[in-house]
Amino acid sequence: MGASASSSGERRRCGAAIVADTVCEHFDLTIDGYSHIKAMLPTGKCATSPPFSAGGHEWCVDYYPNGKLVPGDAHMIQFFLRLHRAKAKSAAVVAQVRFDLLGDDGNPQAGVCSGTGKVLSFTVNGRGQNMVIKRDAFEQAGCAKDDRFTVRFAVTVFRGCRTAEAPGRRPRRPASSSPRLPMCSYTCTVNCQTRTVRSAPTRPSSSTDGYCQVIAPPMSSPSSQPASAIKAATTSGYHRLKIDYYRCLASPNGWALSSRNFVVGGRQWRISYYPNGNRPENSEFISVFLYLDRSAQKPAALQMSITFDDEVKKQSRLHKAPVITLSPGACWGYHRFVKRDDLARSKRIKPDGFFTIRCDVSLIDHFMAQDEPVFVSVPPSELRRHLGDLLDTGKGGDVVFQVGGEAFTAHRCLLAARSPVLAAALYSAMMEGDGHGGGGVAIKIDDMDPLVFKALLSYAYTDSLPPQMQQGEEGEGRAMAQHLLAAADRYGMERLRLLCEAQLCKHIDVPTVASILILADQHGCSGLKNACFEFLKGPGKFAAAMATQEYDYLKTNHGALADEVVKVLASQL
């Protein structure tokens, strides 16, 4: 009889994996002339990129500078990725897209504008992936440097499944230490606005006790692709106006001298000069305005600036000026261009009594989409994923943390760089010769939930918040934010503390305001504390909060804080 594994007392386990076969390619779209295009395209109107290829299919991106819907999205910038032409007619294409705002170095800007959408079934000119950016936050962050920015779309196309031998399995963790979140979340986050979608997890989604795993691998590094740009086409020109300063002084307030008409972009313009101001309140100033002649057929979108002629080289670039729309016969300019006495004392008035001003006009005609050759394609940075894998595998780890009966393997150098408190603890443990596993260090941490410590470690390695916080969940997300804030404060991780504080500011309600107030007071979170005060100022909020057990606890155990609440609210009466 042949020998078997069971007869020898040893049970053998074989494994196989069903792996999703994917291809990932990226496409860089540059918006050149952001303010121009925004002025030309109202809400609901878009500019479309040239088609690009990913996974053998053709795709397009629609760019809505003022949002896609009227009027709900008017304060948004939106991109809509859609399938332009499929390899097989009438076929749906299963794909997933990630988008990132690129910095000057061609790499994604962490924490500014990024997100991964859910896995979708795309059809030609049908269902697509919508990506949203809050415009105010985008502009305040200065993302459109020199009036242009680039967004990278990494498109992963799923081509089917294949069977492969399963890799060696790591020892299974106890049930108590396994993640409590069965689904992965993909979050599109842009500066304080978060939209979350759910899709199938990228780790094993089901298993048969180790004998077979269904695996959807994470998005791979995209291959190179040509880039495209949506550009605003402009026509620019300027006009110099030479003015006899002293001869004009006798003119009354509100009286203007006009230049001859000049032409820019096929339209006629003129400059009106008010030597003693255009209104009584501006009588100490010179006023200057640019007029669009009434002969124009339609309104004009433009940028303009008026400067002294000797300042042209010093002035900021014209694209930084606001985009304005002038109707025929309308004007735009400066009520208080310069104080008349200041001009008289300056050296700008020549010996003959003249000075010169220059008016620059950049007229926005139309926009165009065109391909741009890419000679060197730089792949996105994978630092976060690599460091996250390092934490997950524990490879090369030299410190073990014991937290609530669970062990976490980590790397001393990385943690020392991220947390001054952990750096001191690790140095102390090394000096005391606290060994673990052949030269490593073992540190026991009390009074902390293992899930919270795991989230702390994950942030230290990847700068990412735990999924339940990214999703903005009211229950688990808020509880995790509270515990993680305390942990971040304990270990001197200031940015993480502020992230948790900002998250909690959005999730204050009557049942939790007292406990959040206590947390904010204990950890010196003035912003969170003020957010709680602002919440309690709302109609009926304070009375409702006082009826809760949490507020009774606050009054009993934190009397000074309760007095501060009453004092702050009383000052608003």
Summary of the structure (lengths in Angstrom):
residues: 573
radius of gyration: 31.6
end to end distance: 93.3
largest distance: 122.2
contacts: 1691
relative contact order: 0.09
helix: 27%
strand: 35%
